[in-house]
Amino acid sequence: MSGTPIDPSELVQGTNFMVSVTVKNLGAAGEVKNVALSNYIPSGWEIHNARLDDNEAVLKNSSYTYQDIRDDRVQTYFDLGRNETKTFNIMVNASYEGRFYLPGIYVEAMYDNTVYARTKGQWVRVVKTASAVAAK
């Protein structure tokens, strides 16, 4: 939560942290309209919807057209100008002990299938105590 990067592959249960996704238009396609960012989270993590407690400003998100927050994902829709960069943050808690799959992040122009990017997914663990992380 302080802005220091963490390794999500193994987190202590109860840890609050922020998922930060940055999208950049490299300019080759010009301005890109109707961009959809799909950010899924593992089953063992819970999204904190900052809108419910009027803390959305804390996230310092870039401007967007619409954002849909569900139990397992946040989908954000926006336009992206040539060479423009936007960053979107989500508050998350490592809630349930176990091993879970963190899907990759996917961003695409909704009406132009030549403009898209994705990241690779990975397995993550939520452990009961910090000693379990240190013992590994």
N, CA, C and O atoms as CSV, one atom per row, in Angstrom:
chain,resi,resn,atom,element,x,y,z
A,1,MET,N,N,0.827,-1.193,0.000
A,1,MET,CA,C,0.000,0.000,0.000
A,1,MET,C,C,0.869,1.254,0.000
A,1,MET,O,O,0.381,2.338,-0.321
A,2,SER,N,N,2.149,1.125,0.354
A,2,SER,CA,C,3.047,2.286,0.402
A,2,SER,C,C,3.648,2.617,-0.960
A,2,SER,O,O,4.341,3.623,-1.106
A,3,GLY,N,N,3.387,1.783,-1.944
A,3,GLY,CA,C,3.944,2.013,-3.269
A,3,GLY,C,C,5.187,1.183,-3.553
A,3,GLY,O,O,5.718,1.223,-4.663
A,4,THR,N,N,5.652,0.437,-2.571
A,4,THR,CA,C,6.802,-0.437,-2.741
A,4,THR,C,C,6.354,-1.714,-3.451
A,4,THR,O,O,5.403,-2.354,-3.003
A,5,PRO,N,N,7.012,-2.100,-4.540
A,5,PRO,CA,C,6.623,-3.341,-5.239
A,5,PRO,C,C,6.760,-4.568,-4.338
A,5,PRO,O,O,7.678,-4.655,-3.523
A,6,ILE,N,N,5.836,-5.508,-4.497
A,6,ILE,CA,C,5.884,-6.769,-3.749
A,6,ILE,C,C,5.829,-7.924,-4.736
A,6,ILE,O,O,5.440,-7.750,-5.891
A,7,ASP,N,N,6.217,-9.092,-4.275
A,7,ASP,CA,C,6.134,-10.304,-5.082
A,7,ASP,C,C,4.795,-10.976,-4.765
A,7,ASP,O,O,4.607,-11.442,-3.641
A,8,PRO,N,N,3.867,-11.041,-5.711
A,8,PRO,CA,C,2.557,-11.606,-5.407
A,8,PRO,C,C,2.534,-13.130,-5.350
A,8,PRO,O,O,1.497,-13.713,-5.033
A,9,SER,N,N,3.657,-13.790,-5.650
A,9,SER,CA,C,3.650,-15.254,-5.710
A,9,SER,C,C,3.384,-15.898,-4.356
A,9,SER,O,O,2.912,-17.034,-4.300
A,10,GLU,N,N,3.676,-15.195,-3.263
A,10,GLU,CA,C,3.392,-15.734,-1.934
A,10,GLU,C,C,3.162,-14.576,-0.964
A,10,GLU,O,O,4.067,-13.790,-0.683
A,11,LEU,N,N,1.933,-14.492,-0.461
A,11,LEU,CA,C,1.541,-13.410,0.436
A,11,LEU,C,C,0.976,-13.973,1.725
A,11,LEU,O,O,0.377,-15.049,1.733
A,12,VAL,N,N,1.169,-13.245,2.812
A,12,VAL,CA,C,0.617,-13.645,4.103
A,12,VAL,C,C,-0.865,-13.288,4.128
A,12,VAL,O,O,-1.268,-12.206,3.700
A,13,GLN,N,N,-1.662,-14.216,4.635
A,13,GLN,CA,C,-3.101,-14.001,4.738
A,13,GLN,C,C,-3.369,-12.706,5.506
A,13,GLN,O,O,-2.768,-12.455,6.551
A,14,GLY,N,N,-4.278,-11.889,4.973
A,14,GLY,CA,C,-4.618,-10.615,5.605
A,14,GLY,C,C,-3.856,-9.424,5.054
A,14,GLY,O,O,-4.135,-8.284,5.427
A,15,THR,N,N,-2.889,-9.673,4.165
A,15,THR,CA,C,-2.100,-8.585,3.585
A,15,THR,C,C,-2.960,-7.732,2.657
A,15,THR,O,O,-3.625,-8.249,1.759
A,16,ASN,N,N,-2.938,-6.417,2.886
A,16,ASN,CA,C,-3.583,-5.470,1.980
A,16,ASN,C,C,-2.529,-4.950,1.020
A,16,ASN,O,O,-1.416,-4.628,1.435
A,17,PHE,N,N,-2.866,-4.866,-0.253
A,17,PHE,CA,C,-1.922,-4.352,-1.241
A,17,PHE,C,C,-2.683,-3.776,-2.419
A,17,PHE,O,O,-3.901,-3.920,-2.518
A,18,MET,N,N,-1.957,-3.127,-3.305
A,18,MET,CA,C,-2.573,-2.500,-4.459
A,18,MET,C,C,-2.047,-3.151,-5.727
A,18,MET,O,O,-0.840,-3.321,-5.896
A,19,VAL,N,N,-2.961,-3.513,-6.616
A,19,VAL,CA,C,-2.605,-3.993,-7.943
A,19,VAL,C,C,-2.622,-2.776,-8.855
A,19,VAL,O,O,-3.628,-2.075,-8.955
A,20,SER,N,N,-1.509,-2.536,-9.513
A,20,SER,CA,C,-1.374,-1.369,-10.379
A,20,SER,C,C,-1.089,-1.831,-11.798
A,20,SER,O,O,-0.133,-2.571,-12.034
A,21,VAL,N,N,-1.918,-1.395,-12.748
A,21,VAL,CA,C,-1.762,-1.775,-14.152
A,21,VAL,C,C,-1.561,-0.495,-14.964
A,21,VAL,O,O,-2.368,0.432,-14.894
A,22,THR,N,N,-0.484,-0.459,-15.728
A,22,THR,CA,C,-0.199,0.685,-16.595
A,22,THR,C,C,-0.333,0.249,-18.045
A,22,THR,O,O,0.229,-0.768,-18.449
A,23,VAL,N,N,-1.081,1.023,-18.826
A,23,VAL,CA,C,-1.306,0.751,-20.245
A,23,VAL,C,C,-0.741,1.930,-21.020
A,23,VAL,O,O,-1.025,3.086,-20.706
A,24,LYS,N,N,0.067,1.627,-22.043
A,24,LYS,CA,C,0.649,2.692,-22.858
A,24,LYS,C,C,0.340,2.443,-24.330
A,24,LYS,O,O,0.488,1.327,-24.830
A,25,ASN,N,N,-0.087,3.490,-25.009
A,25,ASN,CA,C,-0.289,3.447,-26.449
A,25,ASN,C,C,1.050,3.826,-27.077
A,25,ASN,O,O,1.523,4.951,-26.913
A,26,LEU,N,N,1.651,2.893,-27.789
A,26,LEU,CA,C,2.960,3.141,-28.392
A,26,LEU,C,C,2.881,4.047,-29.621
A,26,LEU,O,O,3.911,4.438,-30.171
A,27,GLY,N,N,1.674,4.376,-30.049
A,27,GLY,CA,C,1.496,5.373,-31.091
A,27,GLY,C,C,1.308,4.861,-32.494
A,27,GLY,O,O,0.854,5.619,-33.352
A,28,ALA,N,N,1.631,3.618,-32.775
A,28,ALA,CA,C,1.552,3.086,-34.140
A,28,ALA,C,C,0.129,3.109,-34.693
A,28,ALA,O,O,-0.062,3.300,-35.894
A,29,ALA,N,N,-0.862,2.919,-33.839
A,29,ALA,CA,C,-2.252,2.884,-34.283
A,29,ALA,C,C,-2.944,4.234,-34.109
A,29,ALA,O,O,-4.151,4.335,-34.331
A,30,GLY,N,N,-2.210,5.265,-33.721
A,30,GLY,CA,C,-2.825,6.563,-33.456
A,30,GLY,C,C,-3.636,6.512,-32.181
A,30,GLY,O,O,-3.354,5.713,-31.288
A,31,GLU,N,N,-4.650,7.369,-32.093
A,31,GLU,CA,C,-5.525,7.342,-30.929
A,31,GLU,C,C,-6.370,6.072,-30.972
A,31,GLU,O,O,-6.882,5.697,-32.027
A,32,VAL,N,N,-6.515,5.415,-29.831
A,32,VAL,CA,C,-7.308,4.187,-29.762
A,32,VAL,C,C,-8.541,4.472,-28.912
A,32,VAL,O,O,-8.435,4.856,-27.747
A,33,LYS,N,N,-9.693,4.281,-29.506
A,33,LYS,CA,C,-10.974,4.511,-28.820
A,33,LYS,C,C,-11.506,3.184,-28.282
A,33,LYS,O,O,-11.175,2.116,-28.796
A,34,ASN,N,N,-12.324,3.267,-27.255
A,34,ASN,CA,C,-13.031,2.102,-26.713
A,34,ASN,C,C,-12.096,0.963,-26.335
A,34,ASN,O,O,-12.226,-0.155,-26.834
A,35,VAL,N,N,-11.159,1.260,-25.454
A,35,VAL,CA,C,-10.215,0.258,-24.956
A,35,VAL,C,C,-10.841,-0.437,-23.747
A,35,VAL,O,O,-11.444,0.218,-22.897
A,36,ALA,N,N,-10.699,-1.760,-23.669
A,36,ALA,CA,C,-11.214,-2.547,-22.551
A,36,ALA,C,C,-10.046,-3.227,-21.843
A,36,ALA,O,O,-9.286,-3.974,-22.458
A,37,LEU,N,N,-9.913,-2.964,-20.553
A,37,LEU,CA,C,-8.879,-3.584,-19.724
A,37,LEU,C,C,-9.559,-4.583,-18.803
A,37,LEU,O,O,-10.410,-4.206,-17.998
A,38,SER,N,N,-9.186,-5.866,-18.915
A,38,SER,CA,C,-9.749,-6.925,-18.066
A,38,SER,C,C,-8.682,-7.373,-17.081
A,38,SER,O,O,-7.641,-7.905,-17.468
A,39,ASN,N,N,-8.957,-7.149,-15.801
A,39,ASN,CA,C,-8.004,-7.447,-14.741
A,39,ASN,C,C,-8.669,-8.424,-13.769
A,39,ASN,O,O,-9.417,-8.017,-12.880
A,40,TYR,N,N,-8.386,-9.722,-13.950
A,40,TYR,CA,C,-8.940,-10.770,-13.088
A,40,TYR,C,C,-8.019,-10.986,-11.897
A,40,TYR,O,O,-6.813,-10.756,-11.990
A,41,ILE,N,N,-8.580,-11.425,-10.785
A,41,ILE,CA,C,-7.768,-11.709,-9.601
A,41,ILE,C,C,-7.988,-13.161,-9.183
A,41,ILE,O,O,-9.011,-13.754,-9.527
A,42,PRO,N,N,-7.041,-13.737,-8.446
A,42,PRO,CA,C,-7.190,-15.127,-7.993
A,42,PRO,C,C,-8.319,-15.275,-6.969
A,42,PRO,O,O,-8.718,-14.305,-6.325
A,43,SER,N,N,-8.817,-16.476,-6.831
A,43,SER,CA,C,-9.918,-16.760,-5.906
A,43,SER,C,C,-9.572,-16.453,-4.452
A,43,SER,O,O,-10.472,-16.145,-3.670
A,44,GLY,N,N,-8.322,-16.524,-4.071
A,44,GLY,CA,C,-7.912,-16.299,-2.691
A,44,GLY,C,C,-7.746,-14.839,-2.317
A,44,GLY,O,O,-7.473,-14.517,-1.161
A,45,TRP,N,N,-7.910,-13.954,-3.289
A,45,TRP,CA,C,-7.797,-12.512,-3.036
A,45,TRP,C,C,-9.184,-11.893,-3.106
A,45,TRP,O,O,-10.060,-12.400,-3.807
A,46,GLU,N,N,-9.384,-10.804,-2.384
A,46,GLU,CA,C,-10.645,-10.078,-2.447
A,46,GLU,C,C,-10.391,-8.636,-2.862
A,46,GLU,O,O,-9.471,-7.986,-2.366
A,47,ILE,N,N,-11.215,-8.147,-3.773
A,47,ILE,CA,C,-11.135,-6.764,-4.221
A,47,ILE,C,C,-11.847,-5.878,-3.203
A,47,ILE,O,O,-12.952,-6.186,-2.754
A,48,HIS,N,N,-11.195,-4.776,-2.849
A,48,HIS,CA,C,-11.848,-3.777,-1.996
A,48,HIS,C,C,-12.409,-2.699,-2.913
A,48,HIS,O,O,-11.650,-2.011,-3.596
A,49,ASN,N,N,-13.709,-2.548,-2.934
A,49,ASN,CA,C,-14.353,-1.541,-3.773
A,49,ASN,C,C,-14.321,-0.207,-3.038
A,49,ASN,O,O,-15.139,0.042,-2.152
A,50,ALA,N,N,-13.375,0.648,-3.409
A,50,ALA,CA,C,-13.181,1.932,-2.729
A,50,ALA,C,C,-14.363,2.877,-2.923
A,50,ALA,O,O,-14.501,3.848,-2.179
A,51,ARG,N,N,-15.215,2.610,-3.908
A,51,ARG,CA,C,-16.398,3.458,-4.111
A,51,ARG,C,C,-17.367,3.355,-2.942
A,51,ARG,O,O,-18.095,4.303,-2.649
A,52,LEU,N,N,-17.378,2.201,-2.272
A,52,LEU,CA,C,-18.345,1.975,-1.204
A,52,LEU,C,C,-18.044,2.779,0.050
A,52,LEU,O,O,-18.945,3.021,0.853
A,53,ASP,N,N,-16.799,3.199,0.237
A,53,ASP,CA,C,-16.467,3.999,1.416
A,53,ASP,C,C,-15.908,5.371,1.038
A,53,ASP,O,O,-15.206,6.002,1.829
A,54,ASP,N,N,-16.221,5.821,-0.162
A,54,ASP,CA,C,-15.812,7.151,-0.647
A,54,ASP,C,C,-14.309,7.375,-0.614
A,54,ASP,O,O,-13.855,8.496,-0.380
A,55,ASN,N,N,-13.529,6.321,-0.845
A,55,ASN,CA,C,-12.073,6.433,-0.872
A,55,ASN,C,C,-11.497,6.239,-2.264
A,55,ASN,O,O,-10.306,5.963,-2.406
A,56,GLU,N,N,-12.316,6.377,-3.284
A,56,GLU,CA,C,-11.854,6.140,-4.648
A,56,GLU,C,C,-10.709,7.079,-5.030
A,56,GLU,O,O,-9.840,6.693,-5.812
A,57,ALA,N,N,-10.689,8.291,-4.502
A,57,ALA,CA,C,-9.634,9.263,-4.824
A,57,ALA,C,C,-8.258,8.777,-4.365
A,57,ALA,O,O,-7.242,9.166,-4.941
A,58,VAL,N,N,-8.216,7.935,-3.338
A,58,VAL,CA,C,-6.948,7.392,-2.833
A,58,VAL,C,C,-6.232,6.572,-3.906
A,58,VAL,O,O,-5.003,6.510,-3.921
A,59,LEU,N,N,-6.995,5.944,-4.803
A,59,LEU,CA,C,-6.419,5.083,-5.825
A,59,LEU,C,C,-5.639,5.860,-6.883
A,59,LEU,O,O,-4.742,5.305,-7.518
A,60,LYS,N,N,-5.967,7.134,-7.079
A,60,LYS,CA,C,-5.285,7.978,-8.064
A,60,LYS,C,C,-5.288,7.350,-9.453
A,60,LYS,O,O,-4.259,7.296,-10.126
A,61,ASN,N,N,-6.452,6.880,-9.871
A,61,ASN,CA,C,-6.591,6.278,-11.195
A,61,ASN,C,C,-6.584,7.332,-12.285
A,61,ASN,O,O,-6.996,8.472,-12.071
A,62,SER,N,N,-6.111,6.938,-13.454
A,62,SER,CA,C,-6.256,7.782,-14.632
A,62,SER,C,C,-7.735,7.854,-14.987
A,62,SER,O,O,-8.538,7.065,-14.490
A,63,SER,N,N,-8.091,8.801,-15.847
A,63,SER,CA,C,-9.499,8.945,-16.226
A,63,SER,C,C,-9.956,7.739,-17.053
A,63,SER,O,O,-9.191,7.177,-17.836
A,64,TYR,N,N,-11.203,7.363,-16.861
A,64,TYR,CA,C,-11.796,6.275,-17.632
A,64,TYR,C,C,-13.248,6.607,-17.913
A,64,TYR,O,O,-13.835,7.480,-17.274
A,65,THR,N,N,-13.822,5.899,-18.879
A,65,THR,CA,C,-15.212,6.116,-19.264
A,65,THR,C,C,-16.151,5.364,-18.330
A,65,THR,O,O,-17.176,5.896,-17.903
A,66,TYR,N,N,-15.790,4.113,-18.015
A,66,TYR,CA,C,-16.642,3.267,-17.181
A,66,TYR,C,C,-15.782,2.204,-16.525
A,66,TYR,O,O,-14.811,1.731,-17.116
A,67,GLN,N,N,-16.138,1.824,-15.294
A,67,GLN,CA,C,-15.422,0.748,-14.616
A,67,GLN,C,C,-16.434,-0.171,-13.946
A,67,GLN,O,O,-17.319,0.287,-13.223
A,68,ASP,N,N,-16.295,-1.480,-14.193
A,68,ASP,CA,C,-17.181,-2.501,-13.656
A,68,ASP,C,C,-16.386,-3.340,-12.659
A,68,ASP,O,O,-15.443,-4.034,-13.039
A,69,ILE,N,N,-16.766,-3.278,-11.388
A,69,ILE,CA,C,-16.058,-4.017,-10.336
A,69,ILE,C,C,-16.914,-5.205,-9.939
A,69,ILE,O,O,-18.049,-5.045,-9.490
A,70,ARG,N,N,-16.360,-6.399,-10.108
A,70,ARG,CA,C,-17.045,-7.648,-9.751
A,70,ARG,C,C,-16.257,-8.343,-8.643
A,70,ARG,O,O,-15.232,-7.830,-8.193
A,71,ASP,N,N,-16.734,-9.509,-8.202
A,71,ASP,CA,C,-16.026,-10.262,-7.160
A,71,ASP,C,C,-14.648,-10.720,-7.614
A,71,ASP,O,O,-13.709,-10.741,-6.817
A,72,ASP,N,N,-14.515,-11.087,-8.882
A,72,ASP,CA,C,-13.277,-11.705,-9.369
A,72,ASP,C,C,-12.537,-10.893,-10.420
A,72,ASP,O,O,-11.530,-11.360,-10.950
A,73,ARG,N,N,-13.011,-9.684,-10.738
A,73,ARG,CA,C,-12.359,-8.907,-11.797
A,73,ARG,C,C,-12.770,-7.446,-11.735
A,73,ARG,O,O,-13.793,-7.083,-11.154
A,74,VAL,N,N,-11.941,-6.627,-12.352
A,74,VAL,CA,C,-12.272,-5.229,-12.580
A,74,VAL,C,C,-12.075,-4.995,-14.070
A,74,VAL,O,O,-10.998,-5.241,-14.613
A,75,GLN,N,N,-13.124,-4.520,-14.721
A,75,GLN,CA,C,-13.042,-4.214,-16.144
A,75,GLN,C,C,-13.168,-2.699,-16.291
A,75,GLN,O,O,-14.112,-2.083,-15.795
A,76,THR,N,N,-12.193,-2.119,-16.983
A,76,THR,CA,C,-12.125,-0.670,-17.127
A,76,THR,C,C,-12.145,-0.329,-18.611
A,76,THR,O,O,-11.462,-0.962,-19.416
A,77,TYR,N,N,-12.934,0.678,-18.960
A,77,TYR,CA,C,-13.102,1.085,-20.351
A,77,TYR,C,C,-12.670,2.543,-20.496
A,77,TYR,O,O,-13.035,3.389,-19.679
A,78,PHE,N,N,-11.890,2.834,-21.544
A,78,PHE,CA,C,-11.327,4.169,-21.706
A,78,PHE,C,C,-10.822,4.362,-23.126
A,78,PHE,O,O,-10.750,3.406,-23.899
A,79,ASP,N,N,-10.471,5.596,-23.471
A,79,ASP,CA,C,-9.803,5.919,-24.733
A,79,ASP,C,C,-8.342,6.192,-24.412
A,79,ASP,O,O,-8.011,6.606,-23.301
A,80,LEU,N,N,-7.467,5.961,-25.388
A,80,LEU,CA,C,-6.033,6.134,-25.165
A,80,LEU,C,C,-5.424,6.856,-26.356
A,80,LEU,O,O,-5.362,6.313,-27.458
A,81,GLY,N,N,-4.974,8.088,-26.126
A,81,GLY,CA,C,-4.372,8.887,-27.186
A,81,GLY,C,C,-3.010,8.356,-27.605
A,81,GLY,O,O,-2.427,7.515,-26.921
A,82,ARG,N,N,-2.506,8.848,-28.729
A,82,ARG,CA,C,-1.188,8.452,-29.236
A,82,ARG,C,C,-0.133,8.766,-28.167
A,82,ARG,O,O,-0.078,9.882,-27.651
A,83,ASN,N,N,0.701,7.774,-27.840
A,83,ASN,CA,C,1.773,7.874,-26.839
A,83,ASN,C,C,1.277,8.195,-25.429
A,83,ASN,O,O,2.068,8.607,-24.580
A,84,GLU,N,N,0.003,8.017,-25.170
A,84,GLU,CA,C,-0.554,8.279,-23.838
A,84,GLU,C,C,-0.398,7.038,-22.958
A,84,GLU,O,O,-0.460,5.905,-23.435
A,85,THR,N,N,-0.197,7.282,-21.666
A,85,THR,CA,C,-0.093,6.223,-20.669
A,85,THR,C,C,-1.168,6.437,-19.616
A,85,THR,O,O,-1.388,7.563,-19.171
A,86,LYS,N,N,-1.835,5.367,-19.218
A,86,LYS,CA,C,-2.819,5.440,-18.137
A,86,LYS,C,C,-2.525,4.334,-17.130
A,86,LYS,O,O,-2.113,3.233,-17.494
A,87,THR,N,N,-2.748,4.654,-15.854
A,87,THR,CA,C,-2.523,3.699,-14.777
A,87,THR,C,C,-3.805,3.540,-13.969
A,87,THR,O,O,-4.468,4.518,-13.623
A,88,PHE,N,N,-4.142,2.274,-13.675
A,88,PHE,CA,C,-5.341,1.955,-12.902
A,88,PHE,C,C,-4.930,1.092,-11.711
A,88,PHE,O,O,-4.172,0.134,-11.859
A,89,ASN,N,N,-5.437,1.438,-10.536
A,89,ASN,CA,C,-5.081,0.758,-9.295
A,89,ASN,C,C,-6.306,0.124,-8.660
A,89,ASN,O,O,-7.410,0.666,-8.727
A,90,ILE,N,N,-6.097,-1.033,-8.044
A,90,ILE,CA,C,-7.159,-1.755,-7.352
A,90,ILE,C,C,-6.632,-2.151,-5.977
A,90,ILE,O,O,-5.543,-2.716,-5.873
A,91,MET,N,N,-7.391,-1.862,-4.921
A,91,MET,CA,C,-7.010,-2.318,-3.588
A,91,MET,C,C,-7.477,-3.758,-3.416
A,91,MET,O,O,-8.620,-4.092,-3.728
A,92,VAL,N,N,-6.579,-4.607,-2.913
A,92,VAL,CA,C,-6.843,-6.042,-2.804
A,92,VAL,C,C,-6.363,-6.541,-1.441
A,92,VAL,O,O,-5.464,-5.957,-0.835
A,93,ASN,N,N,-6.973,-7.628,-0.969
A,93,ASN,CA,C,-6.571,-8.281,0.267
A,93,ASN,C,C,-6.341,-9.763,-0.017
A,93,ASN,O,O,-7.159,-10.411,-0.670
A,94,ALA,N,N,-5.220,-10.296,0.478
A,94,ALA,CA,C,-4.939,-11.738,0.392
A,94,ALA,C,C,-5.756,-12.407,1.497
A,94,ALA,O,O,-5.321,-12.462,2.647
A,95,SER,N,N,-6.923,-12.906,1.153
A,95,SER,CA,C,-7.916,-13.297,2.156
A,95,SER,C,C,-7.922,-14.764,2.559
A,95,SER,O,O,-8.087,-15.080,3.737
A,96,TYR,N,N,-7.743,-15.663,1.600
A,96,TYR,CA,C,-7.956,-17.085,1.872
A,96,TYR,C,C,-6.688,-17.883,1.617
A,96,TYR,O,O,-6.045,-17.750,0.576
A,97,GLU,N,N,-6.352,-18.703,2.579
A,97,GLU,CA,C,-5.150,-19.532,2.482
A,97,GLU,C,C,-5.305,-20.550,1.354
A,97,GLU,O,O,-6.370,-21.137,1.168
A,98,GLY,N,N,-4.219,-20.743,0.609
A,98,GLY,CA,C,-4.239,-21.743,-0.452
A,98,GLY,C,C,-3.420,-21.317,-1.650
A,98,GLY,O,O,-2.748,-20.286,-1.640
A,99,ARG,N,N,-3.495,-22.144,-2.690
A,99,ARG,CA,C,-2.787,-21.893,-3.953
A,99,ARG,C,C,-3.832,-21.568,-5.016
A,99,ARG,O,O,-4.805,-22.301,-5.192
A,100,PHE,N,N,-3.613,-20.452,-5.725
A,100,PHE,CA,C,-4.609,-19.963,-6.674
A,100,PHE,C,C,-3.914,-19.494,-7.950
A,100,PHE,O,O,-2.719,-19.197,-7.948
A,101,TYR,N,N,-4.681,-19.431,-9.042
A,101,TYR,CA,C,-4.116,-18.971,-10.311
A,101,TYR,C,C,-4.465,-17.503,-10.539
A,101,TYR,O,O,-5.631,-17.112,-10.489
A,102,LEU,N,N,-3.446,-16.708,-10.786
A,102,LEU,CA,C,-3.602,-15.297,-11.130
A,102,LEU,C,C,-3.585,-15.193,-12.650
A,102,LEU,O,O,-2.520,-15.297,-13.260
A,103,PRO,N,N,-4.751,-14.991,-13.277
A,103,PRO,CA,C,-4.785,-14.901,-14.740
A,103,PRO,C,C,-4.007,-13.686,-15.237
A,103,PRO,O,O,-3.810,-12.717,-14.503
A,104,GLY,N,N,-3.578,-13.750,-16.468
A,104,GLY,CA,C,-2.905,-12.610,-17.074
A,104,GLY,C,C,-3.873,-11.462,-17.280
A,104,GLY,O,O,-5.089,-11.652,-17.285
A,105,ILE,N,N,-3.327,-10.276,-17.450
A,105,ILE,CA,C,-4.125,-9.078,-17.705
A,105,ILE,C,C,-4.270,-8.932,-19.212
A,105,ILE,O,O,-3.329,-9.184,-19.965
A,106,TYR,N,N,-5.458,-8.523,-19.643
A,106,TYR,CA,C,-5.736,-8.409,-21.071
A,106,TYR,C,C,-6.317,-7.033,-21.362
A,106,TYR,O,O,-7.244,-6.584,-20.689
A,107,VAL,N,N,-5.762,-6.367,-22.375
A,107,VAL,CA,C,-6.274,-5.070,-22.805
A,107,VAL,C,C,-6.446,-5.117,-24.317
A,107,VAL,O,O,-5.595,-5.648,-25.030
A,108,GLU,N,N,-7.564,-4.553,-24.806
A,108,GLU,CA,C,-7.837,-4.601,-26.241
A,108,GLU,C,C,-8.691,-3.416,-26.660
A,108,GLU,O,O,-9.452,-2.866,-25.863
A,109,ALA,N,N,-8.553,-3.033,-27.921
A,109,ALA,CA,C,-9.484,-2.086,-28.520
A,109,ALA,C,C,-10.717,-2.898,-28.885
A,109,ALA,O,O,-10.617,-3.862,-29.644
A,110,MET,N,N,-11.870,-2.527,-28.360
A,110,MET,CA,C,-13.059,-3.367,-28.500
A,110,MET,C,C,-13.504,-3.537,-29.955
A,110,MET,O,O,-14.101,-4.558,-30.295
A,111,TYR,N,N,-13.229,-2.569,-30.809
A,111,TYR,CA,C,-13.723,-2.644,-32.185
A,111,TYR,C,C,-12.599,-2.711,-33.212
A,111,TYR,O,O,-12.820,-2.459,-34.396
A,112,ASP,N,N,-11.404,-3.048,-32.761
A,112,ASP,CA,C,-10.257,-3.196,-33.663
A,112,ASP,C,C,-9.407,-4.340,-33.130
A,112,ASP,O,O,-8.606,-4.143,-32.217
A,113,ASN,N,N,-9.575,-5.540,-33.695
A,113,ASN,CA,C,-8.890,-6.716,-33.142
A,113,ASN,C,C,-7.396,-6.753,-33.437
A,113,ASN,O,O,-6.734,-7.734,-33.095
A,114,THR,N,N,-6.848,-5.720,-34.059
A,114,THR,CA,C,-5.397,-5.661,-34.275
A,114,THR,C,C,-4.682,-4.967,-33.120
A,114,THR,O,O,-3.453,-4.980,-33.063
A,115,VAL,N,N,-5.431,-4.362,-32.197
A,115,VAL,CA,C,-4.837,-3.629,-31.077
A,115,VAL,C,C,-5.159,-4.359,-29.779
A,115,VAL,O,O,-6.298,-4.336,-29.311
A,116,TYR,N,N,-4.145,-5.010,-29.197
A,116,TYR,CA,C,-4.343,-5.731,-27.942
A,116,TYR,C,C,-2.983,-6.023,-27.298
A,116,TYR,O,O,-1.942,-5.952,-27.951
A,117,ALA,N,N,-3.017,-6.347,-26.021
A,117,ALA,CA,C,-1.816,-6.777,-25.295
A,117,ALA,C,C,-2.275,-7.655,-24.136
A,117,ALA,O,O,-3.400,-7.529,-23.654
A,118,ARG,N,N,-1.392,-8.541,-23.697
A,118,ARG,CA,C,-1.722,-9.388,-22.554
A,118,ARG,C,C,-0.447,-9.764,-21.814
A,118,ARG,O,O,0.651,-9.755,-22.370
A,119,THR,N,N,-0.629,-10.092,-20.553
A,119,THR,CA,C,0.487,-10.562,-19.737
A,119,THR,C,C,0.277,-12.039,-19.439
A,119,THR,O,O,-0.814,-12.577,-19.628
A,120,LYS,N,N,1.316,-12.669,-18.981
A,120,LYS,CA,C,1.267,-14.086,-18.625
A,120,LYS,C,C,0.704,-14.239,-17.209
A,120,LYS,O,O,1.013,-13.438,-16.327
A,121,GLY,N,N,-0.114,-15.259,-16.998
A,121,GLY,CA,C,-0.623,-15.559,-15.667
A,121,GLY,C,C,0.415,-16.311,-14.843
A,121,GLY,O,O,1.471,-16.688,-15.351
A,122,GLN,N,N,0.102,-16.526,-13.562
A,122,GLN,CA,C,1.027,-17.258,-12.691
A,122,GLN,C,C,0.276,-17.819,-11.487
A,122,GLN,O,O,-0.808,-17.351,-11.138
A,123,TRP,N,N,0.866,-18.815,-10.871
A,123,TRP,CA,C,0.322,-19.365,-9.636
A,123,TRP,C,C,0.769,-18.499,-8.470
A,123,TRP,O,O,1.903,-18.021,-8.434
A,124,VAL,N,N,-0.141,-18.299,-7.511
A,124,VAL,CA,C,0.167,-17.528,-6.303
A,124,VAL,C,C,-0.305,-18.317,-5.090
A,124,VAL,O,O,-1.178,-19.179,-5.190
A,125,ARG,N,N,0.293,-18.001,-3.937
A,125,ARG,CA,C,-0.093,-18.662,-2.690
A,125,ARG,C,C,-0.427,-17.623,-1.639
A,125,ARG,O,O,0.180,-16.553,-1.591
A,126,VAL,N,N,-1.394,-17.944,-0.802
A,126,VAL,CA,C,-1.691,-17.155,0.386
A,126,VAL,C,C,-1.396,-18.089,1.547
A,126,VAL,O,O,-1.973,-19.171,1.646
A,127,VAL,N,N,-0.485,-17.661,2.433
A,127,VAL,CA,C,-0.073,-18.497,3.578
A,127,VAL,C,C,-0.528,-17.859,4.872
A,127,VAL,O,O,-0.780,-16.655,4.929
A,128,LYS,N,N,-0.633,-18.683,5.924
A,128,LYS,CA,C,-1.139,-18.213,7.217
A,128,LYS,C,C,-0.223,-17.198,7.904
A,128,LYS,O,O,-0.698,-16.186,8.418
A,129,THR,N,N,1.079,-17.461,7.917
A,129,THR,CA,C,1.984,-16.606,8.696
A,129,THR,C,C,3.220,-16.224,7.887
A,129,THR,O,O,3.558,-16.863,6.891
A,130,ALA,N,N,3.873,-15.179,8.338
A,130,ALA,CA,C,5.103,-14.731,7.681
A,130,ALA,C,C,6.202,-15.782,7.811
A,130,ALA,O,O,7.070,-15.861,6.943
A,131,SER,N,N,6.189,-16.595,8.876
A,131,SER,CA,C,7.222,-17.620,9.046
A,131,SER,C,C,7.135,-18.670,7.939
A,131,SER,O,O,8.145,-19.264,7.562
A,132,ALA,N,N,5.936,-18.896,7.424
A,132,ALA,CA,C,5.778,-19.868,6.315
A,132,ALA,C,C,6.454,-19.325,5.063
A,132,ALA,O,O,7.014,-20.098,4.286
A,133,VAL,N,N,6.414,-18.027,4.854
A,133,VAL,CA,C,7.079,-17.408,3.706
A,133,VAL,C,C,8.586,-17.491,3.883
A,133,VAL,O,O,9.301,-17.813,2.934
A,134,ALA,N,N,9.082,-17.204,5.087
A,134,ALA,CA,C,10.522,-17.215,5.367
A,134,ALA,C,C,11.102,-18.617,5.281
A,134,ALA,O,O,12.256,-18.786,4.889
A,135,ALA,N,N,10.310,-19.629,5.646
A,135,ALA,CA,C,10.794,-21.016,5.651
A,135,ALA,C,C,10.953,-21.582,4.247
A,135,ALA,O,O,11.643,-22.584,4.061
A,136,LYS,N,N,10.344,-20.973,3.288
A,136,LYS,CA,C,10.385,-21.500,1.926
A,136,LYS,C,C,11.738,-21.373,1.292
A,136,LYS,O,O,11.922,-21.777,0.143
